[in-house]
Amino acid sequence: MNLVKFATDADPSPRVGLLQGDEVVPLGGGSSRLSEILHSGDPAGTVRDLAARAEKSLPLASIRLLAPIDRQEVWGAGVTYERSKTAREEESQQAATFYDLVYRAERPELFFKATPHRVVGPGGAIRIRRDARWTVPEPELALVLSPKLELVGYTIGDDVSARDIEGENPLYLPQAKVYDACCALGPGVVLASSIADPSSLEIRLEIHRQGALAFEGTTSTARMARRFEDLIAWLGRDHSFPDGLILLTGTGIIPPDDFALESGDRVRIAIEGLGVLENAAVRGDGA
């Protein structure tokens, strides 16, 4: 089951729907709260009940998909793939030892990423900081968690990062990671019960520039050095999330050091079973 938030030209208010092929079944009589379904005791059963008494389906082409988030915080996990560890060491030689230690340590790197207003959805514009020279997308499997930290679904995430700012000094990590439109999520939330083996999903990244493929790469969640359960458990230590949260699980695909996003680039992330998230990149406010 793939749940989406959407709006139409006739009604710009956010709504929730069940994506079925090229159609969307509106759920909940116009409810805008995706989390009400996700945080229920039986999300799949709730969806079935709502779909059974839903109005007629809408063509997917007739709606606009929104970021599948309500009031949740977005957090990130770093250095969970070997490729990520190597890249972080390359961008900051002074901190290479720290990143190696984090990769091998029991305690993972966990950091705050975004509030909902800093998140864009499918087709939205991710942003390159004005003061950054080296920004890259980071395609990631995202875990959708309830207030009780139960894993209720999965979505695709793009943890946009200014590598030059972080590389200058690891203490600048919040500035490299957290700013307006620094994160993309979508296209929807696939219920956890619908994914048989989330530990072995193919992740693919494509970056298109002026109509040509500028970079592509693939990896698999099987290459993660961390278990989802462990990341969730560490994040839940002395933390409460009354609105639930979305946890990005790290990236295993990083473009080479001579590649940086440019305004106008199109970033396409596909994860097996979850669909495709596509966004354009802009610098600053889009100027």
N, C-alpha and C positions, 0 to 999 in steps of 0.2 A: 504494500500500500504506500502510495506516494502522495503526501499532502502538500498543498501549495497555498500561499497567500496571493491574492490577485485583486485587481481592480479593473473596471471597464471605463470606456469613455463616457458612457451614460451615468455611471455611478462610481466616482473616484474613491469611495470609502473602501477600506481593506476588507476582504472577505476570505473565507477559507474554503478550499475545494479538494476533491479527490481527483488526481490526474489519472486518466485512463486513456492511453493512446493519444489521439489527437483531440480529446475532449476533456472538459473539467466538469465534475459533478459538484455543484455548490452544496455546502454542508452548513448545518446549524442555523438555518433561517436568517442568514446574513451576519452571523457572528464574525467578529474580526479577531477573536482570540484563538489562535492556533494552539497555544499552550493549554487551553482548557481541555482540548482533546488529548494532547500529548501527556498531560499530567494526571489524566483520569486513571482509575484503577485498571481499566482494560481498554487501551487506546484502539486496538483493532475492533473490538466489539462496539465501541462508541462510534467508530467510523461506519461500521455496517448498519447500525441503527439509524444514524443520520442520513446515510445514503439511501436507505429504503424509503424515507419520506421526503427526499429532496425534490426540488423542482427540476425541470428539464436540464439536460447537460448543455454546456456552452462550448462552441468550437475554441480550441486552444488559440487559434489565430485571432480570435475576437477579444482576447483579454490581455492584460499586462501583468506579468509575474512580478511579485514583490519579494524582498528578502524574507525568508521564512523565520522571522524572529519577532517576538513581542517586546517583553521587558527584560529578557535575559541578558546577563553579562556574557561577553566572549573572552575566553582565556586561551592561552597557547602553551604548548609544550615544545621545548627546543632540544636540539641535538639528540633526536630519537632515531636517526638514520646515520649510517657511516658517512654518506655523502654530505650530510649537513654538518657533521663534526669537522670533516676536512675543509669544507668551505669556510666555516667560522674560524678555523685556525689560519687559513690563508688570508682572510681579510684583516686579521689582527694578530700579528706574530707575537706581540707582547703577551696576549692572552691565550696563546695556543695551549699551554699547559692546563689552564683552567677548563677549556672546552674538552680536552681529553679526559680530565678527571670527571667532569659532569657526565660524559658519555658512559663511563665505567662505574660511576657511583650508584649507590642504592637510591639516593634522593635525586629525583629528576629536576630539570629546569622547568619551572612553571612561571608564567608571567601574564599579567593582565593585558588584553589586546584591544577591546573596543566596547563601548556602550552602543545600544541599538542605533542611535542617530549617526554613528560613525560607520555604519555598515550599509553597503549597497547590495542590491539584488541583481538578478539576471538582466543583462543589458545596461546596467548602470555604469557609471564611470569611476574606476579606481583612480587614486590620485598619486602623483609623484610630488614629493615635497619640493617647494621652490629652492630650498637650501641644500638639496641632495643632488649629487652627480651620478650616483650608482644605485638605482632602485631596481628591484627584481620582484616578480611574483613568486609566491611559494605555494604550490598546489598541495592541499592537505585533506585527508579524511577528517571530518568534524563529527564529534560525538554530541548528540543532543541529550541532555540530562535533566531529570525532574528535580524539584526542590529536595527530594530525598536522595539525590544523586543516583537514581536509577537510570540506566541506559535505555532510553525509549526510542531513539532513532538516529539516523545518520544523514548528513548532508555534505555538500562539497564546500570547501573553504579556500580562500586565497588570502594568505597572510602576507600582504604587501610589505616589503621591508627595504629601508634605506641602508644598504650594506656599508657605504662609506661612513655614515654617521656612527653606526655601531662599531665599525672597525677602528675608528679614531680613538674610541675609549669605550669599553664594555659598559661603563656607567651611563652611557648615553642610550642604552637599549630602549628605554621608554620613548625617547624622541624618534628613534629609528622605527619603532613599531606602532605608536599610538598617535594618530592625527585624523583629521576628517577624511572619510572615504579610504581608510587604510585597510579595509577588510571587505571581502565580497563573500556572500553565502547564497546557495541555491543549487538547482532550481527549486527544490522542495525538500521535504523531510521524508525519507523512507523509513517506515517503522522498523524497529530492530527485529521484530519477528519475521520480517520479509527478507532479511539477508541471512542466508544459511551459514556462510563462512566469511565474516568480516576480516579475518586475519590473512586473507589471501585475495585481495582485490587489486586489479590493475589500475594504476593511476597514470594518466597521460596529459602532458602539457604541450600546447602549441602556441607560439607567438607569431602573429602575422603582422608584417610591416609593409605598407603600401601595396597590399594585395599579394605579397610573396611570403612564403614561410621563412621566418628569420631564425627560429629555434624550435626544436622539438625534443622531448625526452620522455621516458617511461620508467616506472618503478612499480613496486608492489608493496602492499601493507605487510607482506610476509617478511620484508627486509627490515622491519622495525625492531629496534633493540629493547623496546618497552612493551609491556602488556597494557591493554586498555584498563584493566581492573586496577593495576598498580597506579597509573596516572590519576585515575578517579579517586583512589584512596588517599594519595598524597595531597591532592587538591582539597579534599574534604577535611583535612586536619585543621582544626580551629577556624573553619570557614563555614558560613551558612549562606545559602543561595535561595532566598524565599521565592524568587521568580524563576528558579532553574538557571541553567547556563548552557553554553555551547563551548566545547573544548576542541580546539584545533590540535591535532596529534603530531605535528611536525612534518617536515618535507624531506623527500628523498630525491628531488629533482631540483637542481640549481644550475642556471645558465653559467657559462664560463666567465672568468673574471673580466674579459674585455666586452661583455655584453651588458647593456643597461636599457631599461624601458625608455621609450621615447613617446612623447605625446602623439596620439593617433594609433599607436599599436593596439592590436586586438589580442586579448589573452583568452585562450580556450582551454578549459580543464575538464577532462572526462574521467569519471570513476565508474568502474564496472558496477552495474546495478543501480546507480544513482543518477545517471544522466549526464548532462553537459552544462557547465557554467561558463558563460562568455561575457566578457567585459572589455570596454575600451579604456585606455589609459590617457589621462590628461595631466598636465603639469599645473600645480597650484590650483587656481580657481577655474582652470580651463583655458586661460589666455595663451 
